[in-house]
């Protein structure tokens, strides 16, 4: 079974989906395929930085069912390369997105995301997108 990295927005979209619409979420779609899930420690940071303890419990339960990828020196070196490339092309993206992309690349994982606009700028990053995503956007 292939492991893929989930971007933060995939998890947020699933949590925000109404109870009757959970089965329409991208995360649900991914769960029907032969994937194992991982998240970057950057995603853990993004989701736990609020002050809502109930949400923290929800996210911690979610993370307990997947691999959490550390942001280590290999990821940092990859992030620096991505940053320089994007800066040279005038296509910088948010720092958290850059760090998540670096984590995926350093771990040789595809990234599942709804944020195609930013992540498609990262050279060598293979994306997993929703089946119903309109690529013309």
DSSP file (Angstrom, degrees, kcal/mol; ACC not computed):
  #  RESIDUE AA STRUCTURE BP1 BP2  ACC     N-H-->O    O-->H-N    N-H-->O    O-->H-N    TCO  KAPPA ALPHA  PHI   PSI    X-CA   Y-CA   Z-CA
    1    1 A X              0   0    0      0, 0.0     2,-0.2     0, 0.0    34,-0.2   0.000 360.0 360.0 360.0 130.0    0.0    0.0    0.0
    2    2 A X  E     -a   35   0A   0     32,-1.2    34,-2.7     1,-0.0     2,-0.4  -0.503 360.0-138.1 -77.0 137.6    1.4    3.4   -1.0
    3    3 A X  E     -a   36   0A   0     32,-0.2   107,-0.5    -2,-0.2     2,-0.3  -0.814  23.1-176.9 -94.5 136.0    2.0    6.1    1.6
    4    4 A X  E     -ab  37 110A   0     32,-2.5    34,-2.1    -2,-0.4     2,-0.4  -0.926  24.8-120.7-126.9 155.8    1.0    9.6    0.6
    5    5 A X  E     -ab  38 111A   0    105,-2.9   107,-3.3    -2,-0.3     2,-0.5  -0.802  23.7-141.1 -95.8 135.4    1.3   12.9    2.5
    6    6 A X  E     - b   0 112A   0     32,-2.9    34,-0.5    -2,-0.4   107,-0.2  -0.836  11.6-134.0 -98.6 130.1   -1.8   14.9    3.3
    7    7 A X    >>  -     0   0    0    105,-2.8     3,-1.2    -2,-0.5     4,-1.0  -0.460  27.2-110.5 -74.5 154.9   -1.8   18.6    3.0
    8    8 A X  H 3> S+     0   0    0      1,-0.3     4,-2.3     2,-0.2     3,-0.4   0.854 115.0  61.0 -53.9 -40.1   -3.4   20.5    5.9
    9    9 A X  H 3> S+     0   0    0      1,-0.2     4,-2.2     2,-0.2    -1,-0.3   0.777  97.1  59.0 -66.7 -24.7   -6.3   21.7    3.7
   10   10 A X  H <> S+     0   0    0     -3,-1.2     4,-1.5   102,-0.3    17,-0.4   0.910 110.1  42.9 -66.3 -41.7   -7.4   18.1    3.0
   11   11 A X  H  X S+     0   0    0     -4,-1.0     4,-2.4    -3,-0.4    -2,-0.2   0.908 114.1  49.8 -71.4 -43.0   -7.9   17.5    6.7
   12   12 A X  H  X S+     0   0    0     -4,-2.3     4,-2.6     1,-0.2     5,-0.2   0.917 108.9  52.3 -62.8 -43.4   -9.6   20.9    7.4
   13   13 A X  H  X S+     0   0    0     -4,-2.2     4,-1.1     1,-0.2    -1,-0.2   0.889 110.6  48.5 -61.5 -38.8  -12.0   20.4    4.5
   14   14 A X  H  < S+     0   0    0     -4,-1.5     3,-0.4     2,-0.2    -1,-0.2   0.932 112.2  47.8 -67.2 -44.7  -13.0   17.0    5.9
   15   15 A X  H  < S+     0   0    0     -4,-2.4    -2,-0.2     1,-0.2    -1,-0.2   0.895 113.5  48.2 -62.9 -39.4  -13.5   18.3    9.4
   16   16 A X  H  < S+     0   0    0     -4,-2.6    -1,-0.2    -5,-0.2    -2,-0.2   0.686  87.6 106.6 -76.3 -18.3  -15.6   21.2    8.1
   17   17 A X  S  < S-     0   0    0     -4,-1.1     5,-0.1    -3,-0.4    -3,-0.0  -0.343  81.8-105.0 -63.2 140.6  -17.8   19.1    5.9
   18   18 A X    >>  -     0   0    0      1,-0.1     3,-2.1     3,-0.1     4,-0.7  -0.276  34.3-104.7 -63.1 154.0  -21.3   18.6    7.3
   19   19 A X  G >4 S+     0   0    0      1,-0.3     3,-0.9     2,-0.2     4,-0.3   0.860 122.3  48.0 -50.2 -43.3  -22.0   15.2    8.8
   20   20 A X  G 34 S+     0   0    0      1,-0.2    -1,-0.3     2,-0.1     3,-0.2   0.596 112.9  49.8 -76.5  -9.9  -24.0   14.1    5.7
   21   21 A X  G X4 S+     0   0    0     -3,-2.1     3,-2.2     1,-0.1     4,-0.4   0.358  75.0 101.4-109.6   4.2  -21.3   15.3    3.3
   22   22 A X  G X< S+     0   0    0     -3,-0.9     3,-1.6    -4,-0.7     6,-0.4   0.866  78.7  60.1 -56.0 -36.3  -18.3   13.6    4.9
   23   23 A X  G 3  S+     0   0    0     -4,-0.3    -1,-0.3     1,-0.3    -2,-0.1   0.545 100.5  56.0 -72.8  -3.9  -18.4   10.9    2.2
   24   24 A X  G <  S+     0   0    0     -3,-2.2    -1,-0.3   -10,-0.1    -2,-0.2   0.452  85.2 109.6-100.4  -3.9  -18.0   13.6   -0.4
   25   25 A X  S <> S-     0   0    0     -3,-1.6     4,-2.2    -4,-0.4     5,-0.1  -0.316  78.3-121.3 -73.4 156.3  -14.7   15.0    1.1
   26   26 A X  H  > S+     0   0    0      1,-0.2     4,-2.7     2,-0.2     5,-0.2   0.880 113.9  56.0 -62.2 -39.4  -11.4   14.5   -0.6
   27   27 A X  H  > S+     0   0    0    -17,-0.4     4,-2.2     2,-0.2    -1,-0.2   0.922 107.7  47.8 -60.7 -43.6  -10.1   12.7    2.5
   28   28 A X  H  > S+     0   0    0     -6,-0.4     4,-0.9     2,-0.2    -1,-0.2   0.924 110.5  52.5 -61.7 -44.0  -13.0   10.2    2.2
   29   29 A X  H >< S+     0   0    0     -4,-2.2     3,-0.8     1,-0.2    -2,-0.2   0.912 110.8  47.5 -57.0 -44.2  -12.2    9.8   -1.5
   30   30 A X  H >< S+     0   0    0     -4,-2.7     3,-1.8     1,-0.2     5,-0.4   0.859 104.1  61.2 -66.0 -35.4   -8.6    9.0   -0.7
   31   31 A X  H 3< S+     0   0    0     -4,-2.2    -1,-0.2     1,-0.3    -2,-0.2   0.697  96.4  60.7 -67.0 -18.2   -9.6    6.6    2.1
   32   32 A X  T << S+     0   0    0     -4,-0.9    -1,-0.3    -3,-0.8     2,-0.2   0.471  98.5  73.1 -85.5  -1.5  -11.3    4.4   -0.5
   33   33 A X  S <  S-     0   0    0     -3,-1.8     2,-2.5    -4,-0.1    -3,-0.0  -0.663 102.8 -92.3-109.3 165.8   -8.0    3.9   -2.4
   34   34 A X  S    S+     0   0    0     -2,-0.2   -32,-1.2   -31,-0.0     2,-0.4  -0.357  79.5 128.2 -79.4  66.4   -5.0    1.8   -1.4
   35   35 A X  E     -a    2   0A   0     -2,-2.5     2,-0.4    -5,-0.4   -32,-0.2  -0.899  48.7-151.8-118.9 148.0   -3.2    4.6    0.5
   36   36 A X  E     -a    3   0A   0    -34,-2.7   -32,-2.5    -2,-0.4     2,-0.4  -0.900  31.3-126.5-106.1 148.6   -1.6    4.9    3.9
   37   37 A X  E     +a    4   0A   0     -2,-0.4    30,-2.1    28,-0.3     2,-0.3  -0.770  28.9 173.2-106.9 142.4   -1.6    8.4    5.2
   38   38 A X  E     -ac   5  67A   0    -34,-2.1   -32,-2.9    -2,-0.4     2,-0.3  -0.941  10.4-161.3-132.4 157.2    1.2   10.6    6.5
   39   39 A X  E     - c   0  68A   0     28,-2.5    30,-3.4    -2,-0.3     2,-0.2  -0.974  24.5-111.9-134.2 152.4    1.3   14.3    7.5
   40   40 A X  E >>  - c   0  69A   0    -34,-0.5     4,-1.7    -2,-0.3     3,-0.7  -0.504  26.2-120.0 -75.4 150.1    4.1   16.6    8.0
   41   41 A X  H 3> S+     0   0    0     28,-2.5     4,-2.2     1,-0.2    -1,-0.1   0.739 116.8  65.6 -61.0 -19.9    4.9   17.8   11.5
   42   42 A X  H 3> S+     0   0    0     27,-0.3     4,-2.7     2,-0.2    -1,-0.2   0.891  98.9  50.2 -67.3 -40.1    4.2   21.3    9.9
   43   43 A X  H <> S+     0   0    0     -3,-0.7     4,-2.4     2,-0.2     5,-0.2   0.908 107.9  53.2 -63.6 -41.9    0.6   20.2    9.4
   44   44 A X  H  X S+     0   0    0     -4,-1.7     4,-1.8     1,-0.2    -2,-0.2   0.946 110.8  47.6 -57.3 -47.4    0.5   19.1   13.1
   45   45 A X  H  X S+     0   0    0     -4,-2.2     4,-1.0     1,-0.2    -2,-0.2   0.939 110.5  51.3 -57.4 -49.1    1.7   22.6   14.0
   46   46 A X  H  < S+     0   0    0     -4,-2.7     3,-0.3     1,-0.2    -1,-0.2   0.882 115.1  41.8 -58.6 -39.2   -0.8   24.3   11.8
   47   47 A X  H  < S+     0   0    0     -4,-2.4     3,-0.3     1,-0.2    -1,-0.2   0.729 117.9  44.0 -84.6 -21.8   -3.8   22.4   13.2
   48   48 A X  H  < S+     0   0    0     -4,-1.8    -1,-0.2    -5,-0.2    -2,-0.2   0.427  87.4  88.8-101.4   1.1   -2.8   22.5   16.9
   49   49 A X  S  < S+     0   0    0     -4,-1.0    -1,-0.2    -3,-0.3    -2,-0.1   0.567  72.4  85.8 -79.6  -5.7   -1.7   26.2   17.0
   50   50 A X  S    S-     0   0    0     -3,-0.3    -3,-0.0    -4,-0.1     0, 0.0  -0.076  85.0-118.2 -78.3-171.9   -5.2   27.4   17.9
   51   51 A X  S    S+     0   0    0      5,-0.0     2,-0.8     4,-0.0    -1,-0.1   0.004  73.5 114.3-120.1  28.6   -6.7   27.5   21.4
   52   52 A X     >  -     0   0    0      1,-0.2     4,-2.3     2,-0.0     5,-0.1  -0.865  43.4-169.9-104.8 104.9   -9.6   25.1   21.0
   53   53 A X  H  > S+     0   0    0     -2,-0.8     4,-2.1     1,-0.2    -1,-0.2   0.836  86.2  56.2 -64.6 -33.9   -9.0   22.0   23.2
   54   54 A X  H  > S+     0   0    0      2,-0.2     4,-2.0     1,-0.2    -1,-0.2   0.923 109.8  45.8 -64.0 -42.8  -11.9   20.1   21.6
   55   55 A X  H  > S+     0   0    0      1,-0.2     4,-2.9     2,-0.2     5,-0.2   0.903 109.0  55.7 -65.7 -39.7  -10.3   20.6   18.2
   56   56 A X  H  X S+     0   0    0     -4,-2.3     4,-2.8     1,-0.2    -2,-0.2   0.907 107.2  49.8 -58.2 -42.0   -6.9   19.6   19.5
   57   57 A X  H  X S+     0   0    0     -4,-2.1     4,-2.1     2,-0.2    -1,-0.2   0.918 110.8  50.3 -62.7 -43.4   -8.4   16.3   20.8
   58   58 A X  H  X S+     0   0    0     -4,-2.0     4,-2.0     2,-0.2    -2,-0.2   0.946 114.0  43.9 -58.1 -50.3  -10.0   15.7   17.4
   59   59 A X  H  X S+     0   0    0     -4,-2.9     4,-3.0     1,-0.2     5,-0.2   0.894 111.1  53.2 -67.0 -39.5   -6.7   16.4   15.5
   60   60 A X  H  X S+     0   0    0     -4,-2.8     4,-1.5    -5,-0.2    -1,-0.2   0.886 109.4  49.6 -63.7 -37.0   -4.6   14.3   17.9
   61   61 A X  H  < S+     0   0    0     -4,-2.1     4,-0.4    -5,-0.2    -1,-0.2   0.906 111.8  49.3 -65.0 -41.1   -7.0   11.3   17.4
   62   62 A X  H >< S+     0   0    0     -4,-2.0     3,-1.5     1,-0.2    -2,-0.2   0.937 110.5  49.7 -62.2 -47.0   -6.6   11.8   13.6
   63   63 A X  H >< S+     0   0    0     -4,-3.0     3,-1.7     1,-0.3    -1,-0.2   0.785  98.4  67.7 -65.1 -26.7   -2.8   12.0   13.8
   64   64 A X  T 3< S+     0   0    0     -4,-1.5    -1,-0.3     1,-0.3    -2,-0.2   0.693  98.2  54.1 -67.5 -16.0   -2.7    8.8   15.9
   65   65 A X  T <  S+     0   0    0     -3,-1.5   -28,-0.3    -4,-0.4     2,-0.3   0.236 110.9  45.9-101.1  12.3   -4.0    6.9   12.8
   66   66 A X  S <  S-     0   0    0     -3,-1.7     2,-0.4   -30,-0.1   -28,-0.2  -0.938  89.8 -90.8-146.3 168.8   -1.2    8.1   10.5
   67   67 A X  E     -c   38   0A   0    -30,-2.1   -28,-2.5    -2,-0.3     2,-0.6  -0.679  31.7-147.9 -82.8 132.5    2.5    8.6   10.3
   68   68 A X  E     -c   39   0A   0     -2,-0.4     2,-0.5   -30,-0.2   -28,-0.2  -0.916  13.5-145.7-102.0 120.2    3.8   12.0   11.3
   69   69 A X  E     -c   40   0A   0    -30,-3.4   -28,-2.5    -2,-0.6   -27,-0.3  -0.748  13.8-131.1 -90.2 122.6    6.8   13.0    9.3
   70   70 A X        -     0   0    0     -2,-0.5     2,-1.0   -30,-0.2     5,-0.1  -0.384  12.5-125.3 -69.4 147.6    9.4   15.0   11.2
   71   71 A X        +     0   0    0     -2,-0.1     2,-0.1     4,-0.1    -1,-0.1  -0.830  50.5 164.5 -91.6  98.8   10.9   18.2    9.7
   72   72 A X     >  -     0   0    0     -2,-1.0     4,-2.4    31,-0.0     5,-0.2  -0.302  55.0 -79.3-108.6-170.3   14.5   17.3    9.9
   73   73 A X  H  > S+     0   0    0      1,-0.2     4,-2.4     2,-0.2     5,-0.2   0.841 128.5  55.3 -64.6 -32.8   17.8   18.6    8.4
   74   74 A X  H  > S+     0   0    0      2,-0.2     4,-2.1     1,-0.2    -1,-0.2   0.914 110.2  46.1 -64.3 -41.9   17.1   16.8    5.1
   75   75 A X  H  > S+     0   0    0      2,-0.2     4,-2.9     1,-0.2    -2,-0.2   0.897 110.7  53.5 -65.0 -40.6   13.7   18.5    4.9
   76   76 A X  H  X S+     0   0    0     -4,-2.4     4,-2.2     2,-0.2    -2,-0.2   0.910 109.2  47.8 -62.5 -42.6   15.3   21.9    5.7
   77   77 A X  H  X S+     0   0    0     -4,-2.4     4,-1.9     2,-0.2    -1,-0.2   0.913 112.8  48.9 -63.8 -42.0   17.9   21.4    2.9
   78   78 A X  H  X S+     0   0    0     -4,-2.1     4,-2.4     1,-0.2    -2,-0.2   0.909 110.0  52.1 -62.9 -42.1   15.0   20.5    0.5
   79   79 A X  H  X S+     0   0    0     -4,-2.9     4,-2.9     1,-0.2    -2,-0.2   0.890 106.9  52.7 -61.7 -40.5   13.0   23.6    1.7
   80   80 A X  H  X S+     0   0    0     -4,-2.2     4,-2.4     2,-0.2    -1,-0.2   0.903 109.9  48.6 -62.7 -40.9   16.0   25.8    1.0
   81   81 A X  H  X S+     0   0    0     -4,-1.9     4,-2.4     2,-0.2    -2,-0.2   0.928 113.1  47.2 -64.1 -45.1   16.3   24.5   -2.6
   82   82 A X  H  X S+     0   0    0     -4,-2.4     4,-3.0     2,-0.2     5,-0.3   0.935 111.4  51.6 -61.7 -46.2   12.6   25.0   -3.2
   83   83 A X  H  X S+     0   0    0     -4,-2.9     4,-2.9     1,-0.2     5,-0.2   0.933 110.8  47.1 -57.1 -48.9   12.7   28.5   -1.7
   84   84 A X  H  X S+     0   0    0     -4,-2.4     4,-2.6     1,-0.2    -1,-0.2   0.916 113.7  48.4 -61.4 -43.4   15.6   29.5   -4.0
   85   85 A X  H  X S+     0   0    0     -4,-2.4     4,-1.5     2,-0.2    -2,-0.2   0.945 115.0  43.8 -62.3 -48.6   13.9   28.0   -7.1
   86   86 A X  H  <>S+     0   0    0     -4,-3.0     5,-3.3     1,-0.2     4,-0.5   0.884 114.0  50.9 -66.0 -38.4   10.6   29.7   -6.4
   87   87 A X  H ><5S+     0   0    0     -4,-2.9     3,-1.1    -5,-0.3    -1,-0.2   0.929 108.9  51.1 -63.7 -45.2   12.2   33.0   -5.5
   88   88 A X  H 3<5S+     0   0    0     -4,-2.6    -1,-0.2     1,-0.3    -2,-0.2   0.818 114.4  44.1 -61.9 -30.9   14.3   33.0   -8.7
   89   89 A X  T 3<5S-     0   0    0     -4,-1.5    -1,-0.3    -5,-0.2    -2,-0.2   0.443 112.4-119.7 -92.7  -0.8   11.1   32.4  -10.7
   90   90 A X  T < 5S+     0   0    0     -3,-1.1    -3,-0.2    -4,-0.5    -2,-0.1   0.851  81.7 116.0  66.8  35.1    9.1   35.0   -8.7
   91   91 A X      < +     0   0    0     -5,-3.3    -4,-0.2    -6,-0.1    -5,-0.1  -0.105  37.3 165.4-127.8  35.4    6.6   32.3   -7.6
   92   92 A X        -     0   0    0     -6,-0.3     2,-0.3    -5,-0.1     3,-0.1  -0.151  16.6-161.1 -56.9 147.8    7.0   32.1   -3.8
   93   93 A X        -     0   0    0      1,-0.1     5,-0.1     2,-0.0    -1,-0.1  -0.754  37.3 -64.7-121.5 170.8    4.4   30.4   -1.7
   94   94 A X     >  -     0   0    0     -2,-0.3     4,-2.4     1,-0.1     5,-0.2  -0.207  47.7-118.1 -57.1 146.8    3.5   30.5    2.0
   95   95 A X  H  > S+     0   0    0      1,-0.2     4,-2.4     2,-0.2     5,-0.2   0.891 112.9  52.0 -56.5 -44.4    6.2   29.3    4.3
   96   96 A X  H  > S+     0   0    0      1,-0.2     4,-2.2     2,-0.2    -1,-0.2   0.909 110.3  48.8 -62.0 -41.1    4.1   26.4    5.7
   97   97 A X  H  > S+     0   0    0      1,-0.2     4,-2.6     2,-0.2    -1,-0.2   0.910 110.5  51.3 -63.4 -41.8    3.2   25.2    2.2
   98   98 A X  H  X S+     0   0    0     -4,-2.4     4,-2.3     1,-0.2    -2,-0.2   0.909 111.4  47.6 -61.4 -42.5    6.9   25.3    1.2
   99   99 A X  H  X S+     0   0    0     -4,-2.4     4,-2.0     2,-0.2    -1,-0.2   0.861 111.6  49.7 -69.4 -36.1    7.8   23.3    4.3
  100  100 A X  H  X S+     0   0    0     -4,-2.2     4,-2.3     2,-0.2    -2,-0.2   0.915 111.2  49.6 -67.0 -43.0    5.1   20.7    3.7
  101  101 A X  H  X S+     0   0    0     -4,-2.6     4,-2.6     1,-0.2    -2,-0.2   0.920 110.7  50.4 -60.4 -43.6    6.3   20.3    0.1
  102  102 A X  H  X S+     0   0    0     -4,-2.3     4,-3.0     1,-0.2     5,-0.2   0.894 109.1  51.2 -62.2 -40.7    9.9   19.9    1.3
  103  103 A X  H  X S+     0   0    0     -4,-2.0     4,-1.6     2,-0.2    -1,-0.2   0.918 111.1  48.0 -63.2 -43.6    8.8   17.2    3.7
  104  104 A X  H  <>S+     0   0    0     -4,-2.3     5,-3.0     2,-0.2     4,-0.2   0.937 115.3  44.6 -61.5 -47.3    6.9   15.3    1.0
  105  105 A X  H ><5S+     0   0    0     -4,-2.6     3,-1.5     1,-0.2    -2,-0.2   0.926 111.2  52.2 -64.9 -44.9    9.9   15.5   -1.4
  106  106 A X  H 3<5S+     0   0    0     -4,-3.0    -1,-0.2     1,-0.3    -2,-0.2   0.815 115.2  42.9 -62.0 -29.7   12.5   14.6    1.2
  107  107 A X  T 3<5S-     0   0    0     -4,-1.6    -1,-0.3    -5,-0.2    -2,-0.2   0.358 111.9-121.8 -96.4   4.2   10.4   11.5    2.1
  108  108 A X  T < 5 +     0   0    0     -3,-1.5     2,-0.4    -4,-0.2    -3,-0.2   0.903  64.2 141.3  56.1  46.0    9.7   10.7   -1.6
  109  109 A X      < -     0   0    0     -5,-3.0    17,-0.3    -6,-0.1    -1,-0.2  -0.894  54.5-118.1-118.0 147.9    5.9   10.9   -1.1
  110  110 A X  E     -b    4   0A   0   -107,-0.5  -105,-2.9    -2,-0.4     2,-0.5  -0.467  31.0-129.7 -71.2 154.4    3.2   12.3   -3.3
  111  111 A X  E     -bd   5 127A   0     15,-2.6    17,-2.7  -107,-0.2     2,-0.6  -0.949   9.2-151.1-114.3 122.3    1.2   15.1   -1.7
  112  112 A X  E     +bd   6 128A   0   -107,-3.3  -105,-2.8    -2,-0.5     2,-0.3  -0.813  37.4 149.4 -88.7 123.2   -2.6   15.1   -1.6
  113  113 A X        -     0   0    0     15,-1.8    17,-0.3    -2,-0.6     3,-0.1  -0.985  53.9-150.3-152.0 157.2   -3.9   18.6   -1.7
  114  114 A X  S    S+     0   0    0     -2,-0.3     2,-1.0     1,-0.1     3,-0.3   0.390  87.9  84.6-101.3  -4.0   -6.6   20.9   -2.8
  115  115 A X     >  +     0   0    0      1,-0.2     4,-2.0     2,-0.1     3,-0.4  -0.515  46.4 150.1 -98.7  64.3   -4.1   23.8   -3.2
  116  116 A X  H  >  +     0   0    0     -2,-1.0     4,-2.5     1,-0.2     5,-0.2   0.877  62.4  67.3 -63.7 -39.0   -3.0   22.9   -6.7
  117  117 A X  H  4 S+     0   0    0     -3,-0.3    -1,-0.2     1,-0.2     4,-0.2   0.876 112.2  29.8 -52.8 -44.3   -2.2   26.6   -7.5
  118  118 A X  H >4 S+     0   0    0     -3,-0.4     3,-1.4     1,-0.1     4,-0.3   0.928 120.5  48.8 -82.8 -47.8    0.6   26.8   -5.0
  119  119 A X  H >< S+     0   0    0     -4,-2.0     3,-1.4     1,-0.3     6,-0.2   0.750  97.5  67.9 -71.7 -23.1    2.0   23.3   -5.0
  120  120 A X  T 3< S+     0   0    0     -4,-2.5    -1,-0.3     1,-0.3    -2,-0.1   0.697  90.8  67.1 -68.5 -14.4    2.2   22.8   -8.7
  121  121 A X  T <  S+     0   0    0     -3,-1.4     2,-0.7    -5,-0.2    -1,-0.3   0.686  78.9  94.8 -74.0 -18.9    4.9   25.4   -8.7
  122  122 A X  S X  S-     0   0    0     -3,-1.4     3,-1.6    -4,-0.3     2,-0.1  -0.661  80.1-127.7 -84.9 113.3    7.3   23.1   -6.8
  123  123 A X  T 3  S+     0   0    0     -2,-0.7     3,-0.1     1,-0.2    -2,-0.1  -0.331  88.2   9.6 -59.9 131.8    9.5   21.2   -9.2
  124  124 A X  T 3  S+     0   0    0      1,-0.2     2,-0.6    -2,-0.1    -1,-0.2   0.334  90.0 131.0  84.5  -7.5    9.5   17.4   -8.8
  125  125 A X    <   -     0   0    0     -3,-1.6     2,-0.5    -6,-0.2    -1,-0.2  -0.705  47.5-149.4 -84.3 119.1    6.5   17.4   -6.3
  126  126 A X        -     0   0    0     -2,-0.6   -15,-2.6   -17,-0.3     2,-0.3  -0.773  15.3-151.9 -91.1 127.4    3.9   14.8   -7.5
  127  127 A X  E     -d  111   0A   0     -2,-0.5     2,-0.5   -17,-0.2   -15,-0.2  -0.732  13.7-153.6-103.9 146.5    0.4   15.8   -6.5
  128  128 A X  E     -d  112   0A   0    -17,-2.7   -15,-1.8    -2,-0.3     2,-0.3  -0.984  26.7-176.1-111.2 123.9   -2.7   13.7   -5.8
  129  129 A X        -     0   0    0     -2,-0.5   -15,-0.1   -17,-0.2   -17,-0.0  -0.827  32.8 -82.6-123.2 160.8   -5.8   15.6   -6.5
  130  130 A X    >   -     0   0    0    -17,-0.3     3,-1.9    -2,-0.3    -1,-0.1  -0.247  36.9-121.9 -60.7 145.5   -9.5   15.0   -6.1
  131  131 A X  T 3  S+     0   0    0      1,-0.3    -1,-0.1  -105,-0.1    -2,-0.0   0.815 113.0  47.3 -57.7 -31.9  -11.1   13.0   -8.9
  132  132 A X  T 3  S+     0   0    0      2,-0.1     2,-0.3     0, 0.0    -1,-0.3   0.238  81.3 129.0 -97.6  14.4  -13.6   15.9   -9.6
  133  133 A X    <   -     0   0    0     -3,-1.9     2,-0.9     1,-0.1    -4,-0.1  -0.537  57.5-134.2 -74.5 131.9  -11.0   18.6   -9.6
  134  134 A X    >   -     0   0    0     -2,-0.3     3,-1.6     1,-0.1    -1,-0.1  -0.769  13.1-162.8 -86.6 106.9  -11.2   20.9  -12.7
  135  135 A X  T 3  S+     0   0    0     -2,-0.9    -1,-0.1     1,-0.3    -2,-0.0   0.582  80.5  76.4 -68.7  -9.6   -7.6   21.3  -13.9
  136  136 A X  T 3         0   0    0      1,-0.2    -1,-0.3    -3,-0.0    -2,-0.0   0.625 360.0 360.0 -77.3 -10.6   -8.5   24.3  -16.0
  137  137 A X    <         0   0    0     -3,-1.6    -1,-0.2     0, 0.0    -2,-0.1   0.473 360.0 360.0 -75.2 360.0   -8.6   26.4  -12.8
